[in-house]
């Protein structure tokens, strides 16, 4: 098994685990949280590009997460490119 496949399997396992902890999370929402935690992607365009998902879908799911208290924080919006930068809140903070 290649290292890239192993990394993808690990990512998918972490997404599934996040959904297991919070059944209200969609796959994209869980993926956004895992990607931020692992430092894989911290903005909407990078996430969309890495996973081959339409940026508009990522934006929609990111906004839903931002509305849920304590899930993630939007730290910057680029109105020209529609890119949204986000981060996880510090552990223990809600």
N, C-alpha and C positions, 0 to 999 in steps of 0.2 A: 504494500500500500504506500502510495506517495505521501510526502509530508503535506502537500496541498489538500489531498483528500482527507487526511487525518485531521487537519485544521478545520475543514468544512464539517466533518462529522462531529467534532468537538463543539463547534458553533451551534449546529443543529440540536445537539444534546442539551446545551445550555439554554437554547430557546425553548425547547420542550420542558425543561425543568422550571423555567420562569413561568410558563403557562400553567404548569402543574401547581405552582404556588399561588397563582392568581388566574383563575379560570376566565376572568373578564378580559384578559389580554388577547389581542389577535396575534397572529404569527408575526406580522410586521412590527407591531408594538413591542412584543417581546424581543424581536431582533434588534430594534433600536436601542433598547435598554442593555442588551448583552454587548452590542457593538460599542456602546459608550463605556461600559465597564471594562472591556478588554482593550480599549483604545484603538479599535479597528476603524471606527468612523465617529466623528463628533459633529458632522453637519449633514443635512438632508441630501444634498447632491452626491456626496461621497458614498453615503449609504445606498442610495438608489443605483448608482453606477456599479458599485461592488456586487450588488445582488441582482442586477439586471431588472430592476423594478421601475415603473414609471415614477418620476419625481413627484407628480401630483398625488399619487397614492401615498407616498411617504409623507408628504406635507400634511395630508388629511390625518393620518395616524399619529403623527408627531403632535399636531394641535390637540387631538383628543387626549393624548398622554399629558400634555402641558396643563390641561384643565383639571386633571386628577391631582389632587394635592399630594405633594411629596414624591411624585414619580420622576419628573425631570424638570429642568429649568431651561427655558429658551434664553440664551445670553446675547444673541445678535441676529438681526434679520437684514438681509441685503435685498432691498426692494428691486434693484435692477435685475439680479439673477434669480431672485426668489429663494436663494439659499438661506437656510435657517441653521444656525449654530446652537448646539444644546450641550448640556452637561447633566450629570446626575447630582442630586443634592448630597451634601456630606452625610455619611452614615449616621443614623440616629436622629437626623433632622427631619421634621415633617412640616 
